[in-house]
Amino acid sequence: MQTLNHNCIFCQIVLKNLPNAIIYEDEKFLAFMDKYPINHGHSLVVPKQHFRNILEMPIKEVGEMHSLVPRLAKAITSVLGSDGFNINQNNGKSANQIVPHVHVHIVPRYSIEKVKGQWPMRKIAQIEELESLARKIRENIEAT
């Protein structure tokens, strides 16, 4: 059984040792707003246990994590009024995994921004802004 890695930024968020804007939490998973969003509302879903990549996770837990994604994406896109969303999960540096803790990205997308499929530039979000949006998303999740 994996434990937390105290050198991992996502484990520190799970422990609530760092400021965060949580949109969902249960006994196994945590979803929170990305501090460096690709788009407003960009969120991450992580297992509470530390797994460097998806190959380290038990298959059942991979399925449980991914089964949360549609529910969370529905709430995020509803609150933001986005036209669509991207779901992304990277494994290893060569696949552009920046934080070595399994995580799924949910990125709201808008028709107006699509320029040859390019990603918008990341921004740095203020925690107050993230917490305000997270509250609206949590309320939307609870309403469904």
HULIN-V875908 format. One line per field, one symbol per residue. ss: DSSP state (H for helix, E for strand, - for the rest). phi: phi as a letter, one per 20 degrees, with the letter a starting at -180 (. if undefined). Layout:
ss = ???
phi = ???
//
This chain:
ss = --------HHHHHH-------EEEE---EEEEE---------EEEEE------HHH--HHHHHHHHHHHHHHHHHHHHHH---EEEEE----HHH-------EEEEEEE-HHH-------------HHHHHHHHHHHHHHHHH-
phi = .fcedfeefffffgfmecgbcfdbbcfdcccbfffcffbgngccdcffeecfbffeefggfgffffffgffffffffffemfeaaddbbdcngfemeedfbgbdecdfccgfefclmfffffcdeegffffffgfffgfffffe
//
